[in-house]
Amino acid sequence: MTAMDLATVIDRMAISDIMHRYATAIDTRDFALLDQVFDDTLESDFSTLGGKPWSGARSDWIEVMRQTICGLTTTQHLIGNHVHAIKGDTAHLNAYLQAMHHLSGARGDPDYLIGGHYDIDLARRPAGWRITRYRLTVTWQRGDRDVLRQAARRLKG
């Protein structure tokens, strides 16, 4: 294995680790860990889930995420099938997603499951790889999406 090959393997592992941290941080509500995932500013697009494209400071996005998930009883994000394209200090990652959202005591079905994929741009920073832009494309869903609204109301109430 050449030095270039080893560097590519190391980058691929570090980029995949960002997604492992992302899923773990969301599912454990570890927002300090989530702070290690995103660049200082970023763009996100969850419009296929009903949101609007967003851009701004990392801390503001983490607060949006906190308000989205903390009202839920539990979540489980499984992210795999990573396809990396690395060019120097920038990279693109395509990754599949299945995400379960559960709300105990929900009106109706307590579960909302989505499947799809992420398109993610990353940049190498002194502290490591960080997400600069990501888009979720939902390709299928099952259960009751209303659990997300119910969870948001519980968090505010």
N, C-alpha and C positions, 0 to 999 in steps of 0.2 A: 504494500500500500504506500502510495506517495504521500508527501506532506500535504499536498493539495487535497487529496482524497480524505485524509484524516481531518483536515480543517472543515471540509464539507460535512462529514459525519457529525462532527462536534456541533456545527451550526444547526444541522437538522435536529439533533437531540435537544439543543437549547430552545429552538423554536417550538418543537412539540411540547417541551416542558412548560412553556408559556401557556399553552392550551390546557395542560393538566392543572396548572395553578389556577387558571380562570375557572374551570369547572369546580375544582375543590373549594375555591374561595366563595363561589356562589352558593354551593350546597352546604357549606359549613358556616356561612354568613361571616366569613373572615375578611373584613374589608381592608385590613392592613395588608393581607396577602394580595388582594385584588389591586391594591395600589402599586404592586410590583409588576403588573401585567401591561398597563397602558402607558403610553408616552405622556408628556406634560399636556399636550393638546391632542385631540383625536376627533375622528368622524365615525359615526355609526349610522346604520340604516337597517331598521327593523320594520320597514313598511309592509313587508309581506305578513307581518304579525299584527298589523294595524297601527303601528307607530309611524312617526314621521322621521325623515333623515335629521340627524342631530350633529352638531359640532360644538366644541368648546373645551373647557379645562377638564383634566382627568378627575379632579375632586368633584366637579359638578356631575359628571357622568356616573361616578360611583354612587353619588346620592340618588340619582335617577334609578339606578339598579337596586339600591337599598329599598327605596319606596316600592319597587315592583315586586321584590321577592320576600321581604320580611313579614308580610301579612300571611304568607302561605305557611302551612304546617311543615312541609318539607318539599324539597326539589331534588331531582337527580339528573345531572347532565352527563351524557356519555358522548364523547367526541373522539372520532377515529378516522381511519382511512386518510391519513395526512399525505398530501402531495405538495412537496416543497419546490419552489423556484427561487434560488438564491443568487443575487448578483451583487457582490461586494458587501456593502453595508445596508442593503435593502433586500427584502424578501417578500414573496407572496406565498400564502398557504391556503390550500383548499382542504376543508375537513368536513366530514359528515357529522350530523348531530341527531341525537334523540334526547328529548328533555321532558321529564315527568314533573308536573306541578300538582301537588296534592293539598287540599284544604279540608281538614277534618270538620265535620258539622256543616258542610256546604249545603245550600239549597240545591237539590239535584245531584248529579254525578259529581263526586268530590275530586275527580281526576281530570287533568287536561294534559294530553301527550302530544308533542309535536315532533316531526321529523323533517330533516332538510339538510342544508349545508351552509357553512360559513365561507366567505371569500375574505381573506385577511391580508392586509399589508402591514409589514413590520419594518422597523429600523433598528440598526445596531447602535446602542448608546453606551456610554462608559459603564453603566450598571448592567448591561446585557441587552438582549432583544426586547423590544417593546412594540405593542400594537399601536399603529398610527391611524388605521382605518379598518373597519370591518362591516360586512353586510351579511345579514341572515336571510336566507331564502328558505321559506317554509314550503315543503313540497307535499306534506300530508299532515293531518291532525286527527285526533280521536278524543272523545270525551267532551267536557263542557268548558268552553273558553271563558264562560262567565265566572269561573273560580278566580280568575285574575282580578276582575272588578270587585268581587266580594272580598278578596284578600286586601285589596287597596282600601276599601271602606273600613275593614276591621282595623287596619293599621292606623288610620286617621281617627277612628272612634275610640 
